[in-house]
Structures are given as C-alpha cells and as structure tokens.
Amino acid sequence: MTEVTKDLQDVGSETDGPSLWRQRDFMLLWSGQTVSEMGSAVTQIALPLVAVVALKASTFQVGLLTAATTAAFALIALPAGALVDRGSKRSIMIVCNILRLLIIGSVPLAASLGAVTMAQLYVVAVAAGVCTVFFDVSYQSYVPSLIRADLRMDANGKLGTTQAFAQLGGPSLGGGLVAAFGAAGAMTADAISYAVSVFAMSGIGAREEPPPARREGETLRSQIAEGLRFVVGHKVLRRVVACTGTANLFSGMSSALAMIFLVRVLHVRPGLIGLVVAGSAVGGIAGGVFAGRLARRIGSARIIWVSMLVFSAPQVVAAAAWRGWGVLLFPLGWGIAYFAGMVYNVAQLSYRQSVTPPELMGRMNAAVRWVVWGTLPLGGILGGVLGALIGVRPVLWLAFVGSWAAGWFVFFSPLRHMRDVPRPAPASAPVVTG
C-alpha cells in the first residue's frame, strides 16, 4: 500500500474518481477468478468423496490425499517464486489453468470408464497442487502490474470477497452437484471453471513489463535467497510474516477442533453444522467488501494492526459457546475472526505489493506464503494433541486468544507510527533490507 495523496477508492464510495467496475481488464480477471474459485470449492468436497464413496478408501488414505493437495506449497513455493519473476505472470496463470483443466478433468473421464484409482487421485492432488502454487504466486504478483496503487486495496478486497463467497457457497454447490452427478461427475464443474478463467484472462489487454535481464552468474538458488533476504531484512515485512504465521498456527488449532467442539461438546446436529460454518463465512465476505472503506477512514497502514488487535478481539466468544441458544456464540466469534482476518489480509497484501520492487514480487509472495501456510498443518497437529491432553474447550480459548495476540507483532513495528504506507517501490529501486 502507499502513502496516497488521495483517498483509496472503493465500491460504494461517494467520491468521484476511478472505479474498478469500469476497468475492463480487472473485471475480466475478477470474473474469471470468481468462477474458478467456485469450481475449486466443489473439488475440495468432491475429490475426497471420490476416494471415500467410489474407492472405499481408508481414513489414512483420505488423510494422505488431503495432505497431497497442499504438499506443493511446502516443497516448491520458493523456486516457484523465482521462476515466476523470470517470465510473464499472465502467461503462467493461463498455462496453469489449462493444465488444471486437464488434470481435474481426468477424474470424471476415468470414472466414466470405470478406471479411476487411488493412485490417480494422489497424482491429481499433487499435480493440481503444483499448478496452484505457480498460479497463486503469479496471481498475487500480477495485480500490481494491472492495478494502480490507489486502487489496490479495493482490488484485493474484491478478490478476497470472491474467496470468502466461494467458501460460503462452494460447499453447498458441491453437495448439490455430487447428489446430482456423483462425486467424480461434480469435478467436471471445476474443469469447466478453469476453461472460463482461461477465456477471461486471454481477453486482458494490458501487457506486463518484461522481466529484467538475468545478471551474470545469477542462479535459481541465488534468486531464491535474494527474495528471502528481502522479506527477512525488511523491518515491516518480517513482522507481517511473524504475525500471519502465528495467527495461522492458532487458526489451525481452532479449525482442527471446531467440528469436535460442535458435535461432542455443543451437541449440534450434523445437518446444522453446515449452517453454522456458512454463518461464519459471512464475516469474511463482509471483510472483503468493507476493507477499502475502513482503510480510508482508519489509514491504510494503521488498519493492519487495528484489524488484528481491535476488530478480532471479540472472536474469543466462540470458545464460550454452550448448548442451546449459546451455540450462536460460535458462528458469531468465528464470523468476527473471518471479518478481521479478511481486512488484515487485504491490507497486508496491498502493503506487500506496494513496498516490493516489481522484479522481486514473485519471490516475495512465494517466501511469505511458504512460511505462513507452513504453520497451518502444524497448528492442526498441535490442536489435536493438546485437545486430547487438556480438553477441547481450553484449547479453543488458547487458540482464539493466541490468534488475537499475533497482532502485537505488527503493532510493535514501524506501522504503529504510520497512517498510510509509502509509495510503491519503482522497478529500478535497489533491494532495501533495512
């Protein structure tokens, strides 16, 4: 984000000025990604159901399949960032979606022939995960080249809203498609969604600046190291990574125990759990919608720590839920956490995009994601172990309080003395590590 001389524009703003609704290239990117996100949400349900229903997979096999879908982030995120910085980000995104269309589409094709196997599902999960890593790193790095600085908060808010909406509507859509066409057949919707995304992105008229020529003797390893040095050496970025990684650690703990808490402690009927989770996701949608407006009023830098320490504080009420009407405290607390988390994510992503030189954008995003996504599975394991030792509710208290306390990392940083953030780093700017 930047120390802007004019207010950030947002949907619903009463001020005159540029609007993303009138920018054809962004609308193509956003619409294509909206369809793709919904399709991906369907596969998140349908892929394990193929294993469970069609192949009678064991609990271990299903767990291994779930792990395979995210393994690529830990294994190849860093080299992916360096490779993304070497090429055209839009072209990489298009190629990734074409490959995902073929990879995901292979499951319903094999199922129609009666040839689907667990080995194929593992390969699909890993291969699609690799494409997702490259797509996501390119995606976050492409927005700054498409959207001017004073509209990035608005753009990231819209894109974040899409993700939250997919979390809300995707499971319901996936359930309906599974009921109508079977688990494998439902995955056809995801394959089609990638085709729609490719068509939309192919229509974008803006062209990226070519990446700078590689320096003599520069290797993939040295490029990865340069990206890591930039993130670790930057006074604010390293605090943002610490904050996000810590919050994700505790979020992983609460997510691992949420279903157990609802079913075994609060005695919520399985048929109502979907409504509880959907109610929580509404907070994420609201956060994406209002992130830009809140940044204008509070400050595009200040909002980063305010969202964590002020907006997210009431999330702890989720751990206080009790049977009966007290169950409503759980979606209320989770909804608050989703709202605050979305505002924070939009703000810190916009900040990262603004302070990072364009030639380092892919490596910066990859380095950040490598760390902050890596803490999620650790949190899940820790939550399960502690839940067995001290009980589910005490661990939830710890998880929600810990997630809130992560905000102190960004409070005790230069952000505390800033209202808005500095101007974007120019393409020719040297790497700043102070």
HUBELTA-V74204 format. One line per field, one symbol per residue. ss: DSSP state (a for helix, b for strand, c for the rest). psi: psi as a letter, one per 40 degrees, with the letter a starting at -180 (. if undefined). A space follows every 50 residues. Layout:
BEGIN
ss = ???
psi = ???
END
This chain:
BEGIN
ss = cccccccccccccccccccaaacaaaaaaaaaaaaaaaaaaaaaaaaaaa aaaaccccaaaaaaaaaaaaaaaaaaaaaaaaaaaaccaaaaaaaaaaaa aaaaaaaaaaaacccccaaaaaaaaaaaaaaaaaaaaaaaaaaaaaccaa aaaaaaaaaaaaaaaaaaaaaaaaaaaaaaaaaaaaaaaaaaaaaaaaaa aacccccccccccccccccaaaaaaaaaaaaaacccaaaaaaaaaaaaaa aaaaaaaaaaaaaaaccccaaaaaaaaaaaaaaaaaaaaaaaaaaaaacc caaaaaaaaaacaaaaaaaacccaaaaaaaaaaaaaaaaaaaaaaaaaaa aaaaaccaaaaaaaaaaaaaaaaaaaaaaaaaaaaaaaaacaaaaaaaaa aaaaaccaaaaccaaaaccccccccccccccccc
psi = iigieiiiiiheieiiaihddehddddddddddddddddddddddddddd ddddefiidddddddddddedddddeddddddddeeahdddddddddddd ddddedddddddefehidddddddddddddddddddddddedddedhide edddddddddddddddddddddddddddddeiddddeddddddddddddd ddehdiiihiiiihihehidddddddddddddehdddddddddddddddd ddddddeddddddddefhiddedddddddddddddddddeddddddddhe dddddddddddedededdeeiiiaeedddddddddddddddddddddddd ddddehideeddddddddddddddeddddddddddddddeiddddddddd ddddddeddddgieddeidiiiiihideiihhe.
END
